[in-house]
Amino acid sequence: MKWTKEKYPLGYWTKEKCQEQSLKFNNRKEFRENGYAYQAANRNGWLDDICSHMIEIKKPRGYYTKEKCHEESLKYNSKNEFGNNCRSAYTACLRNNWFDDVCSHMSGRTYKPHGYWTKERCHEEALKYSSRKEFGKCSSQAYRISLENNWMDDICSHMKIIGNLKKRCIYVYEFSDNCAYIGLTYNFDVRHKEHLDCERSIVSKHIIDTNSSYNLIQLTKYIDVDKAKILEGKYVEKYKKSGWIILNKVKTGGVGGGYLKWTKEKCHEEALKYLSKIDYKNHSISYRKVKENGWLDDIWIHMKDDLNKNRGYWTKEKCHEEALKYSKRNDFFKNSPGVYSKCIRNKWLDDVCSHMSSKKYKPHGYWTKEKCRIEALKYKTKKDFRKLSVAYSICVQNKWIVELCFHMK
C-alpha cells in the first residue's frame, strides 16, 4: 500500500468522511491505493454512492479476450508485474490457460518441452554461469537434467572451482594489530561477504571495535572436509607459535550446515513427512544426500509416484481416478493440490468429486458475493483464505478476489 499506517479510532470513517476523502481521486483504483477510507466504504457498502463522480475503469465481463490479454501483457516484462498491474487480464489468462501464448515474451521461468535439454544445449546454458551454484539457481531445469545424466563434469569444466558440502578450504584473516582469525568454508568469497555483513561475526566485531585493517588469505585448496578439520587446528597452533593472538572462540573442527547429519535413518524419518515424490524432491534438503547414496528405492517406497507427470497428463479421467482415493474434498486438496487446482481451473471439480461426502460443502449458488465477503473477513492473508475456504475459488471465478481480499496482507 502507498499510504502510511495511521491509527484511527473505531468509527472514525463515517460515510461523510469517506465521501470527503473520495473526492480527491478520479477513479476507484487511485482511491483504493491511497487511503483506509476505501476499506471502510467497501465494508459498509457505500462505494457506489461515494464514487459516483469517478471515471469507471472496470472492464465489463468478457472484455478480456485472448487478444486483449496479449496486448495488455506486452506492457510488462514478467508475470508478477503483469499480475500486480492488471489483475483482471491476469485472472482471465489463469482461468483460460492462455499464459504460454500471452506471456511468451516475458522473462522468468519458462519450461522447455520434454527432450529439449540435450547435452549440447545444457553446455551452452552452463557457459552463462561462473559456478555450479549459480547455474542451479538460475537455470534449474538444465541443471537437473545435467545432474541426472552425469554431464556436470563435462559441461561445467570452465567454472570457478568452489567447495561443496564434502570439500572445504581453510582461510585466515591477518589483522594489523597482530590478531588472526582462522576458519574453513565451502565457498571462500561467500564466507568473506558473510563475515563482513554479519554484526555478530568475530571478524566484523573486531574490525568495528579496533578499526584494524586486515589481509585475507586462502591457506589451502578445497580438500576433503575431514582433512580440512584437522588442518584448521594445525594452522591455529602454527599462528600461535608465531606470536599471533587468535580470535577464534569456538573449538576448531566445526564445518557448519546440517548436511553431514543425514544418515539413512535420519533421511527415512524426514521422508515420512512427505506423501509424494515430487514434494519430497522439491522441499527436503535430504533428497540430495539420499540420491547420492542410492537410497531412493528404500526411502520413498511409501510415496505417490508423481515425478513423471508431463504437461497434459491430468485429463478429466485421470483427475477422477485420483479423486476416488479420497472421501472428502479437503483430503483431496491436501494430498493432491496440483490435481485439485487443475480441476478448479477446468471446472471439473463437481464431476470428479461427486462421490465425496458433501456435509461441509454448500449447495450450488450458496456463495453469493455478500457471503463471500463475510467469509473473506475471517482471514488475514489470501494464502489462508485459499487453503481454508472453498469461497476463494468462487471469488476467482467471479472476479471478486481483488475487491473482497483488499483488507488482506
BELRA-V867816 format. One record per residue. RES is the residue in one small letter. SS is DSSP state (2 for helix, 1 for strand, 0 for the rest). OMEGA is omega in radians with two decimals (999 if undefined). Layout:
BEGIN
RES SS OMEGA
RES SS OMEGA
END
This chain:
BEGIN
m 0 -3.06
k 0 -3.08
w 0 3.07
t 0 -3.07
k 0 3.07
e 0 -3.13
k 0 3.08
y 0 3.12
p 0 3.13
l 0 3.14
g 0 -3.10
y 0 -3.05
w 0 3.02
t 0 3.14
k 2 -3.12
e 2 -3.14
k 2 3.10
c 2 3.11
q 2 -3.14
e 2 -3.14
q 2 -3.08
s 2 -3.11
l 0 3.14
k 0 -3.00
f 0 -3.08
n 0 3.12
n 0 -3.05
r 2 -3.14
k 2 3.11
e 2 3.12
f 2 -3.11
r 2 -3.04
e 2 -3.01
n 0 3.09
g 0 3.09
y 0 -3.14
a 2 3.14
y 2 -3.12
q 2 -3.13
a 2 3.14
a 2 3.14
n 2 3.14
r 2 -3.05
n 2 3.10
g 0 -3.11
w 0 -2.94
l 2 -3.08
d 2 -3.13
d 2 -3.00
i 2 3.14
c 0 -3.07
s 0 -3.14
h 0 -3.00
m 0 3.03
i 0 -3.13
e 0 -3.12
i 0 3.12
k 0 -3.10
k 0 3.12
p 0 3.13
r 0 3.14
g 0 -3.11
y 0 -3.05
y 0 2.98
t 0 3.14
k 2 -3.12
e 2 3.14
k 2 3.08
c 2 3.13
h 2 3.09
e 2 -3.13
e 2 -3.08
s 2 -3.12
l 0 3.11
k 0 -2.98
y 0 -3.10
n 0 -3.14
s 0 3.12
k 2 3.14
n 2 3.12
e 2 3.10
f 2 -3.13
g 2 -3.11
n 2 -3.02
n 2 3.11
c 0 -3.02
r 2 -3.09
s 2 3.14
a 2 3.13
y 2 3.14
t 2 3.10
a 2 3.10
c 2 -3.13
l 2 -3.08
r 2 -3.05
n 2 3.12
n 0 -3.14
w 0 -2.98
f 2 -3.08
d 2 3.14
d 2 -3.01
v 2 -3.04
c 0 -3.07
s 0 -3.12
h 0 -2.99
m 0 3.02
s 0 3.10
g 0 -3.06
r 0 3.00
t 0 -3.05
y 0 -3.10
k 0 -3.14
p 0 -3.13
h 0 3.12
g 0 -3.12
y 0 -3.02
w 0 3.00
t 0 3.14
k 2 -3.12
e 2 -3.14
r 2 3.10
c 2 3.12
h 2 3.09
e 2 3.13
e 2 -3.10
a 2 -3.13
l 0 3.13
k 0 -2.98
y 0 -3.07
s 0 3.11
s 0 3.14
r 2 3.13
k 2 3.13
e 2 3.10
f 2 -3.12
g 2 -3.10
k 2 -3.01
c 2 -3.14
s 0 -2.98
s 2 -3.10
q 2 3.12
a 2 3.14
y 2 -3.11
r 2 3.13
i 2 3.14
s 2 -3.14
l 2 -3.10
e 2 -3.10
n 0 3.12
n 0 3.11
w 0 -2.94
m 2 -3.10
d 2 -3.13
d 2 -3.00
i 2 -3.12
c 0 -3.08
s 0 -3.13
h 0 -2.98
m 0 3.08
k 0 -3.11
i 0 2.99
i 0 -3.11
g 0 3.04
n 1 -3.06
l 0 3.11
k 0 -3.14
k 1 -3.12
r 1 2.97
c 1 3.13
i 1 -3.12
y 1 3.10
v 1 2.93
y 1 3.06
e 1 -3.09
f 1 -3.09
s 0 3.13
d 0 3.08
n 0 3.01
c 1 -3.14
a 1 3.03
y 1 -3.09
i 1 -3.13
g 1 3.05
l 1 -3.05
t 1 3.07
y 0 3.12
n 0 -3.03
f 2 -3.08
d 2 -3.13
v 2 -3.12
r 2 3.10
h 2 3.13
k 2 3.13
e 2 3.12
h 2 -3.08
l 2 -3.09
d 2 -3.06
c 0 -3.11
e 0 -3.13
r 0 3.14
s 0 3.10
i 2 -3.13
v 2 -3.12
s 2 3.13
k 2 -3.10
h 2 3.12
i 2 -3.12
i 2 -3.05
d 2 -3.01
t 2 -3.08
n 0 -3.10
s 0 2.98
s 0 -3.09
y 1 3.06
n 1 -3.12
l 1 -3.08
i 1 3.00
q 1 -3.01
l 0 -3.11
t 0 2.95
k 0 3.07
y 0 -3.06
i 1 -3.14
d 1 -3.01
v 2 3.14
d 2 3.11
k 2 -3.13
a 2 3.13
k 2 3.14
i 2 -3.12
l 2 3.13
e 2 3.11
g 2 3.14
k 2 3.11
y 2 3.08
v 2 3.13
e 2 -3.14
k 2 -3.13
y 2 3.09
k 2 -3.12
k 2 3.14
s 0 3.05
g 0 3.12
w 0 3.04
i 1 -3.05
i 1 -3.11
l 0 -3.10
n 0 3.09
k 0 3.13
v 0 3.11
k 0 -3.13
t 0 3.12
g 0 3.10
g 0 -3.10
v 0 -3.13
g 0 3.10
g 0 -3.11
g 0 -3.01
y 2 -3.02
l 2 3.12
k 2 -2.99
w 0 2.96
t 0 -3.13
k 2 -3.14
e 2 3.14
k 2 3.12
c 2 -3.14
h 2 3.08
e 2 3.13
e 2 -3.08
a 2 -3.12
l 0 3.11
k 0 -3.03
y 0 -3.13
l 0 3.14
s 1 -3.11
k 2 -3.10
i 2 3.10
d 2 3.14
y 2 -3.11
k 2 -3.04
n 2 -2.95
h 2 -3.11
s 0 3.14
i 0 3.12
s 2 -3.07
y 2 -3.07
r 2 3.12
k 2 -3.14
v 2 -3.12
k 2 -3.14
e 2 -3.07
n 0 3.09
g 0 -3.10
w 0 -2.97
l 2 -3.08
d 2 3.13
d 2 -2.99
i 2 -3.03
w 0 -3.14
i 0 -3.11
h 0 -2.98
m 0 3.07
k 1 -3.09
d 0 -3.14
d 0 -3.11
l 0 -2.98
n 0 3.11
k 0 -3.12
n 0 3.10
r 0 -3.12
g 0 -3.11
y 0 -3.03
w 0 3.00
t 0 3.13
k 2 -3.13
e 2 3.14
k 2 3.10
c 2 3.13
h 2 3.08
e 2 3.14
e 2 -3.10
a 2 -3.12
l 0 3.12
k 0 -3.01
y 0 -3.14
s 0 3.13
k 0 3.11
r 2 3.14
n 2 3.10
d 2 3.10
f 2 -3.13
f 2 -3.09
k 2 -3.03
n 2 3.12
s 0 -3.05
p 2 -3.13
g 2 3.14
v 2 3.12
y 2 3.14
s 2 3.10
k 2 3.13
c 2 3.13
i 2 -3.10
r 2 -3.08
n 0 3.12
k 0 3.10
w 0 -2.91
l 2 -3.12
d 2 -3.13
d 2 -3.05
v 2 -3.12
c 0 -3.07
s 0 -3.12
h 0 -2.99
m 0 3.05
s 0 -3.09
s 0 -3.10
k 0 -3.04
k 0 -3.04
y 0 -3.06
k 0 3.12
p 0 3.14
h 0 -3.14
g 0 -3.11
y 0 -3.01
w 0 3.01
t 0 -3.14
k 2 -3.11
e 2 3.12
k 2 3.08
c 2 3.11
r 2 3.13
i 2 3.13
e 2 -3.10
a 2 -3.12
l 0 3.12
k 0 -3.00
y 0 -3.12
k 0 -3.14
t 0 3.10
k 2 -3.13
k 2 3.12
d 2 3.14
f 2 -3.12
r 2 -3.08
k 2 -2.91
l 2 -3.10
s 0 3.08
v 0 3.14
a 2 -3.13
y 2 -3.10
s 2 3.08
i 2 3.13
c 2 3.12
v 2 -3.09
q 2 -3.08
n 0 3.11
k 0 3.10
w 0 -2.91
i 2 -3.12
v 2 -3.10
e 2 -3.04
l 2 -3.13
c 0 -3.06
f 0 -3.12
h 0 -3.03
m 0 3.07
k 0 999
END
